[in-house]
Amino acid sequence: MQWAILNGDKESGISIFKLERGMDTGPIYLMQSIQIESSERSEELLERLSILGSSLTLDSLTLISDGFTPQAQSAQGVSIAPKFKKSDGQLDWSQSSEQIFNRYRALSDNPGVWSMLADLRIKIDSLRPSYASDQLKPGEILIDSEKFFVGTSTNVIEIVRLTPAGRNQMSAAEFIRGLPNRSGLSLG
């Protein structure tokens, strides 16, 4: 599910299948897909999928007790979805704003997304695409009033909430007020 969001997929889903020796290879009792909302984060999608999964599980138990034979899975289109590491949450500002937003949506809850401001590691707790008129280089920071914008390869991202290493979560405005220097900054 996190990989689907990270890859920009438009749908995800649930499959209830019979276990076999292989990894997720058993025949399928039931499956259903749902649309991924354009700003939906992995935690929100997981909640919707868990509700769908519980319903499909009950329906599958009925099928099993009725002697239904599950259908073999197709080997076509199979992909591997390895577990994410903390390092996977590092934002690469040379990517497009869409790719960065998808990484945030997929990984912000687990393992978290982050970037470096000089030697300070900053966990990004909330961000959103922006259409600020200024053209910024990837990673370049623009502070406008109390808003925190960062350039990407295509557009601009606004950081809304963040947690500097060793400190509590704060709004971008609170972070900005504590900066000794507001120009020439970049994330990377």
N, C-alpha and C positions, 0 to 999 in steps of 0.2 A: 504494500500500500504506500509506503514512503517512496519506494522506487517509482511507482506510477506518478506520484505528484512531482518528484524530482525530474522525471523525464517529460513532464508536461502532458501526460496522457489525459484524455478527457473522461475516461471511465475506469472503474475498478469493480471488484465484485467478490462474491463468496462462492466457494465450491465445497460441497460435502461429498467426501469420497471414502472408499474402502481402503484401509491401510494395506500396503504391500512393503516388500523389502526396500524398494527404491524410494528416493526422496520425493514425496508428493506425486507418486506415479499411479496410484490406484484408480480403479474405475469409479466414475462419478454417479452419485445418486441424484443430486440436484445442484444447480448453479444459477446464479442471478447476478447481473451487473447493474451498477448504478452510475449516474453521472457524477463526476467530480466538479464541484462548484469552483469557479475561477479564482476565488480567494480563500478557499477552504484549506485549513491546515491539517496535518496528519492526525492530530488528536481529535478533531471534529469529525473527520472521515471515519476514523476508527470507531467512534461512538455510533455513527449511523450504520456502519457495517456490523457492529456487534448486535444491534437490534435485529437487523436482517438475518444475521447468522443464527440467532436463537430461534427465530421463526422457521428457517430452513432446516435446522437440526430437528425440531419437533416433527416437521413434515417428513424428513428422511427416516426418522424412527418408525413412523407409520408405514412407510414404503418397505422398510426392512422387515417389519413384523408381518406384512402382507406377502413377503417372498419376492419382492421386486428385484430384478437383476440389474445392477448398475451398468452403465455404458462405459466402454473403454475410452480413456483419454487419447486425444490426438497428440502425437509427438511434435507436430508442426507448431512453430511459434513459441516453443518453450524457452524460458529465460531463467537465468540464475539471479537471485536477489541476495547477495551477501549482507551480513550484518554490518551496520555502520560503526565506524570508530570516531572518537572525538575529533581526530584530524580531518575527517570528512566534512565537518561543520565550518571549516575555514572558508570565508567568502573570498572569491577571486573577482576583484573589481574590473578585470579586463573582459569578463563575460558580459552578456547583454543584461539589461535590467530584468527581463523576463526570466532568464536562467537564475539570476541571484534571488529573485522573488520566489521562484519555485524551490530553490535550495532552502530558503527560509521557511516556506510553508511545509516542506517535507521534514526538515531536521530541527526546527526551533525547539520542539518539545524534548526530543531525544535524538542525538546527543547534545544538541544546542548548536547555534551558529555564532561565529565570532570573527574578529579581525584585530589587527594590531595597529595602534596609533603610537608610532615610534616604538618604545619598549613596553608599552602598556597594552595588555590583552583586554579587549572589550567584548563582552558577550552581548549580542544584539537580541533584545527581548521583543522588540516590535519595530517593524519597518513597513514601508509601503512605496509602491512606484509613485513617482512624481513627474510632473511635466513642467518643472521650473524652467524658465526661459534661458537661464545661463547654461552655456555649454561647458561642461567640466571634463577634464581628462579622467580616465579610469582611476579611482581611488582618491581623487582630489576632493577636498572638503570645502563646502561653501556654508558659512554661517550667515543666515539672513534673519534678522531680529533674533528670535530664540528658536529658530528652526535649523536643523542639522541635515544638510544635503551632501550626498556623495555621488561622484560621477561614475558611470559605467561605460561600456563600449557603445551603448546606444542612447541611453537617456539618463535620468537621475533617480536615485533612491533617497527617500527621506527616512532617517532613523528617528523613531518616535520615543522608544524606551531602551535603556541599555544598563549593563552592569559592569563597571570597570573592575578589574581584578582587585580583590581584597576589600571591595566596598559593597554597599547595598544597591539594589536596583533603583534607578532614577529616571526621570524624564530627560529628554534631550536638552530642554531648557535649563534644568538644574545642572546638568553636566557642563553646558556651555558657560554658565555663570561662574563655574570654578576653573575655567581654563585661563592660564596666565597669558597665553598668546593665541589669537584667533585667526591668524593668517599664515599661509604657507603650509597648512596641515594636510596630511593625506593618510589614508588607510591602506594597509597592504599586508 
